């Protein structure tokens, strides 16, 4: 499944069909040209080739080619012997746990978007810092009750999600990994993770940070790269660009606004009791018992319209920026652990 256009070195040597291979095709060693070539299969009427995006192409993508097999940064692709030896040598110092969601991303993006982008950035960070950092198994499902009126969305209860993440972190700590980063790719997970962060730090006694990938992309950078001034934060130009760059083989469907309108979608009424149960868990859809007055339908259509501005080149720039941010953060965290300093640094 991996296209020849995506860096011959990785073209055939491992299967794309693995369910955990959800971080996208884009990986170290890929050339910018091959990425751009591959985006011809992209979105709708995407605006191609913003000069800015080209200039700020994330250098993590074009950086030195690593000499190891890229899948070595994935914990689950190693054997127990390999992990044991990495730990005993003192080379393996940290782990990243990607979290996300399997949820609706409007008409054009695959449901895997949030966990795919978190996993992709986690992989790029781990590759940059190899062999110090390993990627723990991504948590595909997250907290998303407010999207349950859109078909395909899967949600966990808040406490299920938190308990799952804690158990994975606890396991990693038990094996002697003392620096842990939860790298989140889904908006609804941010608060549940943040509210548990300090408690987890205390319980585990490790250097621990929880953060969402978009926080590594400063507002002014985003504004320079993206065309649309509005930011609807979901399935819009931002996420669609990342999908085009991160998975050039195709997680973006070609959808026109006519097709959108012809579908006559309604997310403001007519919910089944089951759906309404989920929507009322979170205040996004219902406020004070009434549907959000700005209008779910208007927001949904707005996201669809903004996605038309997306391009893979913009996505590369955004991914590169986030990767650089988390490489720097991970280095600081590892240094703090080595120096016996508490985290976050005072
Ligand atoms: Zn998303």
Boltz pocket constraint, residues with backbone or C-beta under 6 A from the ligand:
constraints:
  - pocket:
      binder: B
      contacts: [[A, 105], [A, 113], [A, 114], [A, 185], [A, 186], [A, 233], [A, 234], [A, 235], [A, 239]]
      max_distance: 6.0
